[in-house]
Amino acid sequence: MDVCNITMFKDENRRRWCADTLRLLIHGFACLCLALVFQPFSDGAVGNDASAYERTLLEIQKQIETGNFAEASTLIAAAVRRYPHDGGVENLLGVVEIEQGYTAPASKAFSDAIIDNPRLAGAYLNLSRIKMQSAATDPAVRAEALRLSLKVLQLDPTTDEAHYQAATILFWNKDYRPSLEHLQKLSAQARVKIGAEALLCADFAALGHRQETNETAHALAANPDLTEQDVDTCVPALRAVRRADLIEVLLNAAAKHQTLSPDGLRVFGLAQEADGKLQIARVTLEGAFAANSKSVQILEDLTRIANAANDNEGALGYLAQARDLQPGNAELPYEFGVICVRMGLYAEARKAIADALRLDPDNGEYNLGMGLVVSFSEDPSQALPYLARYHSLRPKDPEGLLALGEANFRAKDYDAASQWLKQAVSSEKTAADAHYYLGRIALQEGHLDGATAELKQSLALRADQPDTLAELGQISIKLRDFAKAASYFDQALHKDQDNYAANFGLLQLYARTGDSRREQQSQRFDEIKNIKEDRDRQMIRVIEIRPTGLSNEPK
């Protein structure tokens, strides 16, 4: 399965992802707000006063470091009176405010510090940290955070945190190359931090650098600090370049350090599915559902995997649980009905699709599905209202025209059937089937030449049609061209040895010609007839699906 089609890999919760990325800023480049956030001496402090100024700031810093914010505030108030409009003091005021959770006053203090001391790199960096809290989801704030980070780098090009913040913002903006350039300017110590490695992997993936993506992903997997949230940074970019294998490697490594969340397990399972490991993926996703037993999304994933493994009963079991959790979701009973059709359970399918229509009566697909299922019932005319509704909803779809023609044919209203089928032949999508049914109508009405022409036209459009060959064999019998009839039946049986019409036609041919193989073919036809009768019984069978995914049917 193409990893691009796995639903979980969509950016389903950008806000959560952004919060995780902000966590990486702290986790990857943790540094005290006080470290290099003020210049020891203001531009106006010289001589002995400069020494007093330095002692004042150091004392304030000491109180902040010990968490004594009340005393720090008192000292700052005195410093403001002594050193008005001083960037260093205002910067420390901002630190005290942000440490106590007062974002707005802190932002003002840092802004004032920048105004009063435009070269104070620490104030720019502190203000950029505040902006980063909402930068991921607010383009205007993001632009301001980037401007502040770049200003820090203008004042001090070696500031790792500013490079990382700039790289993060540029990544959010999909400016992957400049993001990568900032990451490559990090110090050697900073570059091996988990946040930098995760962003580096994402940038390389987004730029299509396969070898570098492989190398950084495996380096990230080997990092002992790796968490599920770190992997989340890489997932969108890796998904975009169809690297489910690396997503699997990273989540497998993260799982060794901590238990994955239900969402993490789901991504893990979907990566395994995309990598073709269906059985393992199913086990992983069942673990995800065990951790979050209210998730219809995971049950839908399990349904898809069960379908891919041809485990129809397992798929029905997952859907049954999903329907219990979301009784108002019309898609769930419809999908249940589709699987029932695949299993030949037409009565069960009809009941399920009726539930879907009750919830969403104007859904075209549901009306078409119900019409097709009902057209195989004892009264095919009951399908016509559903098919007419579909045609009114999608009048240009040839599938609706063909379905109306088939239903009228089964209801033996050949005039109405012909009208719809003659419209369906104009579409390449439905022409072969439309010609087939028009041929059968002509045969029913005794127009052998017309029937032959229609059936041959059907075969010309799609050669692999044993039923069409069997019909041509029947016409040949009527025309007493037994050799040609035998050829048509042999071709049909070569394509489908259990074809009912071809086996019956061959039995008729042997009876007409006194062929010695008649008795053997009679026995063979009895076998085919029994198979058909069993299939017909299956069509009206009702099954009980248990929440475990097992049915009441024997394996």
N, C-alpha and C positions, 0 to 999 in steps of 0.2 A: 504494500500500500504506500502511496506517495505521502510522505510526512506532511506535505503542504495541505493535504486534505483532512488531517486529523484535527478535529474541532478544538481540542483542548489547547492546541498551540496558538490559537488566536490570542490577541491581547485582551483577555476577557475582563481584567481588572487592573486598568492602568494605574489607578491610584495606589493600589497595594504594591504594584511593582515599583512605583516611584518611591514609596516609603522604604521598601527594601533597599533600593539603590542609595537612598539617603543614609540608611544604616551602614552601608559600606563605607561612606565617607568617614563615619566615626570609627568603624571597625578597622578600616584599612589605614587611615592616617590620623589616628587619635593623637591629639596634642592639646595641652592645656591652653585655655583661652588666654592665659596670661603669658604664654611663651612667645616672645618677640611681638607682642601686641602693642607695645608702646616704646617710644624712643626714650632712653633714660634721661635725656635733657631736652627741654623744650627750647625752641629757637630763642626765647627771650630770657632764659635762665643762664647766667654766666657767673664766674667767680665763686665766692662763698655761697651765693644764692643758688647756684647750680648744684652745689653739694647738698644744700638743704632740700632742694627740689627732688633730688634723687632719693634722699632718705625718706621723704614723704611718700613718694610713689612705691618704694620698696616696702614701707610699713603697710600701706594699703594692700599691696600684693600679698603680704604675709597674712593679713586678716582674711582676705578672700580665699587663700589656699587652705586655711583652717576652717573655713565655713562660717566665720564670724561676720556675717553680712551687716549686722546692725552697727558694729564698730567700724567696719569698712565704710559704711555710708556716712557715719559721723566724721571720719577722717576726710572723706571726699568733700563733704560740705565745707569743711574748713579750708581744704585745698582750693576749692572753687573761689572762695573769698580772697585767698592769697594770690592765686594764679588764674584770674578770670580768662575765659575764652582760650583755655589751654587744651590742646588736642590730647595730650597724654592723660590728663585728669578726666576729661570727658570720655575717653576710651575706657578707662577703668570704671567709670560710672555705668557705662553700658554693660560691662562684664558683670557687675553686681546685679543690675536689673535682669539680665538674661539668666543668670544663675538662679534667680528667684522666680523665673517664669514670666517676667513682664516683658513681652516681646516688643510692644509698641514703644514704651519708654526707652528700651535698649536701642531700638532702631534710631530713635531721635538722637540719643547720646552719641552713637557711632557716626551718624551723619554730621552732627555738630563738630565732632573731632576731626572729620575729614575737611570740613569748611575751615576750621581754625588751624589745621596742620595738614595741608594737602599731600604731604610726603610721608604721612604716617601709615605705613603698609599694614600694620596690625588692625587699624580701624577699618580699612577696606575689607580685610579678610574676615573680620568679625561680622561686618554688615552682610557680606556675601553669604556667610553661613546661615544667617537668618533668612535671606532670600531663597536659599536652596530648599528650605522647608516646603515651599509651595511652587518652586520653579518648574517642577516636572509637569504640572497641569495648567500653569498660567504662562502663556507665551510672553506677556509683557514683563512679568517678574523674572522669567528665565533670561530674557535679554539683559535686564539690569544685573542679574547675578553674574552673567558672563562678562559684562563690562567691568564689574568690580574685580572679578578674578584676574582679568587681563591687566587691570591697573596695578594689582599687587605684583604681577610678574614684570610689569614695566619698572616698578620700584625695586623689586628683588627677584630676578629671573630664576633663582634657585629654590623658590618656595614650592615644595612638593604638593602641599594641599591645594594651592591655587592651580597648579597644572592639572591635578586630578579633577578639581571642580570644573575647570574649563573643558577637559576631556569628556566629562559626564554630560555637561550641557550640550556640547557639540554632538555627542552620540544621540541624545534625545532629539536633536534637530536633524538627525540623519546626515550630518556632516562628518562622515566616518574618517576621511583622510586627515583633516586637521585634528580630530579627536585623537587619532593614533599618534600624530606628531607630538602632541602634548604628553601623552603617556611615555613616549620614547625619550622625553626630556627629564623624566623622573630620575631621582638618584637610584643607585643600584639597590640600596636598602628599601626604598619605597616601592620599586618596581616589582618586588617579590611579595608585596603585601597582597592579601587575598582579593581586596577590592580592585586593585590595579590589574591583577591577573585575569579576573573575571571580565573586566571591561576590555582588556586587550584581546581576549578570545572573541568577544562579541564584535569588536572592530574588524579584526582579521576576517571573521566569517562574513560580515556585511560587505567587505571589500572583495570577497571571493578569493582570498589568499588561502588556498586549501592546505598547503604544507604548514604554513604558520598557524593556521587554525588547529590543525592536528597537534602541533607541538605545544601550543599554549593550553589547549584543552587537557592534554595529558599532564602537563605541569600543574594545572589547576586541580586535577583529580588527585594528584600526589600531595597537595598542600594539606597539612593536618588541620588547618583552620576552616576547611571547606564546609559550608552549610548548604542546605536546600535553597536558602534565599540568595546565596551567591550564584548558584546554578540558574536561578530565575533570570538573572541579568543576561545570561547567554542564550536562553531558550529561544526568544523571538528571532534572533539573528541566525542561530543554527537551524531553526525550523525553515527559515526562508531559503536556505541553501541545501535543504533536504539532508541534514546531518543528524538523523535520528540516532545513528550509531554513537555519536559523541554525546548526545543528550543522555543516552543510556549509560555510557561510561561515567559521566559526571554524577548522575543521580545514584548510581551504584556506589560510587565513592562516598558521596554525602551520606548515604544510608548506613555506612560503616561507622560514622561518627554520631549520628542521632537518628531516631526513628523519623521517617518521612511523614509529613502531614498527608491527609487524604488527597489533597490536590497534588502534592508531590508524587504520591503513589500513582495517581491517575496519569500524570505526565510520563512517569516511568513506564507504566503499562502501555501507553500509547506509542512511546518510542520503541518498545519491544515489538508492538504490532507492526509499526511502520518498517521495522527491520526484518519482518517475516517470521518472528518468533511467536506464533499465535498461541500455542499452548502455555508458554511462560507468561505471555501478556495476560492471558485469561486468569491465571493464578494471581498475578500482581493486582489486576483490577478487582478481583473478588476480595483481595485484602483491603483495597481502597474502599470498597463498599462496606466491608465489615467495620471499617473505621468511621464511615459516614453512611449509615443505613437509610438516610433520607434522600440520597442523591439519585435522582432520576437520570441525570447525565451519565453517571457511571453505569447504570443499568442499560442505557442505550448503547454505550461502548461495548459492554459485554454481549448485547444482542448482535451487534455488528460482527464481533469476533466469532460468536457461535454460528452465525450465518456463513461466514467465510470457511468455517470448519465443517459445513453441512450438518450441523447439529440443530436441526429444526426444533426439536422438542426443548432443547436447552434455551434456544432463542425465545420460544414462547414462554418459558418459565420466567426469564428475565423481564419480558414485556408484561407478564401478569403482575409481577411485583411493582413495576413502574406504573401500571394502570391503577393499582391500589393507592399508590402515593400521589398520583395526579389524575384523579378521575375526570377532571375537566379538560385534559389534553387530548384533543381529537386525533392527533397524529399517532398516538400509541395504539388505540384499537384498530386504526387503519393498517398500521404495519403488522399488527397481530393477524389481521385478515389476509394480508398479502402472503404471509408465511403459511397460513392455513391453505391457501390456494396452491402454493407450491407442494404442500403435502397431499393435495387432493381432497381436503376437508372443506367441501363447498358449503355445507350447511353451517359449519362453524365460522367460515369466512363471512358468510352472509350476515350472521348475527353480529360479528365484530364490526364489520363495515357499517352496519345499521347504527351501531353505537357512535361511530365517527360522524355519520351524517346527522345524527340527533344533536351532536355538539356543534357541527359546522355544516348546515344544510346546503350552503351555496358554494361549497368547495368542489371545483370541477373534477379533480382527481378522484375524490370519494364517490361522486356520482357516476363517473366512468367505471370505477372499480366495481361498484354495486351492480351496474348494468351488465357488465361482463360476467359476473358471477351468476346473477339471476338468469341470464340468457341460457345457461346450461341446466336450468331447473326443469321440472315437468311442465311448467307453463312459461315458456320464454317470453310471451307477450308482457309479462310483469316487468321485464327489464326496460321496456320502451320509455316509460316516464323518466327514469334515471338518465338514459342515454339522450333523450330529447333535452333534458335539463343541461347536460354536458354540452350538447351542440349549441344551445342558446348562450352558454357562457363562453364557449370557444368555437364560434362558427367557422373559423378558418382551419381548424385542425382536422386533417383527413382521417385521423383515428376515430373521431366521433362519427363521421360518415360511414366508415367501414363497420364500426360496431353496430350502428343502426341497421345496416344492410344484413349483417350476420344474424342479429336478433330477429328481424322480420323473416329471414330465411328459415330459422329454426321454428318460428311460429307458423310457417307454411303460408305466409302472405308474400307470394313471389313478386307480385306487382310492386308492392311497396319496397321490397328488398331490392329489386332491380333499379328503382329510382335512386336509392342511396348508393348502391354499388357503382352505378355508372358515373356518379360524381367522384367516387373514391379512386377510380382508375386513372384520374388525371394527376395523381400524386405518386411520385416514385416510391414513397414510403409505404403506400397501401395498395399499389396497382396489382402486385402479384396475387395477393389474397382476394382482391375484388374480382379479378378475372377468374379465379378458381370458383368462387361462389356463383358468378354469372354462368360459368360452364355447367355447374350442377343444376342451376335453374333451367337452362336450355335442355339439359338431359331429362329432367323431370317432365318437361313439356314436349318431349319427343323430337326436339330439333337437334339431331345428331351432328350435322355439319357445324351448326353454330356452337354446340357444346365442345366439339373437337377444337375449333378455332380458339375459343376462350381458354381452354385448358392448356393448349400448346403455347398460347401467349403468356400464361402464368408461368409455365416451365421456362420459357425464354428469359423471363425476368428473374426467376429464382429456380435453379435446377434441382436443388435438394428438397423435393416435395414428394414423398412416397404416396400420400393420399391422391395427389394429382395424377401420378402415374397409374394408380389403381383405377381411377375414374376413366382414364383413357383405355385401360384394359377392358373395362366393362363395355365401353362403346365398341371396341373391336369385337367383343363376343357378339354383340347385337348385329354387327355387320358381318359376322361369321368369318372374320379374318383372325383365325385362331392362333396362327403363328405370331402375328403382331401382338395379340392379347398376351400370349405367353411371355413375349419380350418385355412388355410393359410391367407385368406382374413380377418377373424376375428382377427388373431394375428396382422396383419398389421394395422388394424383400431384401435386396442387396443393401439398400439404405436403412431399412428397418425390418429385421426378420420377424418381429412380433406385430407388424402392422395388421390391424384387423381387416380393413377393406381389401388389402392385397391377398391375404390368406383366404378370405372368403371368395374373392374373385378367382383365385387359382383352383379352389375346390369346384366352383361352378364350371370352369373351363374343363377340368378333368372329367366331370360328369357329362358334359356335352360331347366330349371327344372319346369317351369310353377309355380313358387312360388308366393303365394298371396302377398308377400311383394314387388313385382316388381314395382308397381306404387309408393309406398312410397320411394323406393330406387331410382326410376327415378327422383323424385322431389329432393331427396337429392343430386343426381349427378348433376342436373342442378345448384344447389347452388354452388357445388364445382367447376363446370365448369365456372360459373360466377366469382368466386374468382380467378381462373387461368387466365381468360381473363383480369380481372382488373390488376393482377400482370404483365401480358404481356404488358399491356398498360403502366404500371409504368416503365417498362424496357426501353421504348423509350421516356419517358417523359424528358423534359429539364426544369430545375428550375433556378430561378434567386436568387442568394444569395446576400443579402444586407450587408454592412459593420457592421451593428449592431449585426449581428449574426442571424437575422431573414430571413426567405425565403419568397417567394411569395405564399407558400402553407398555407392553413388554419390550425390552430392548431386542 
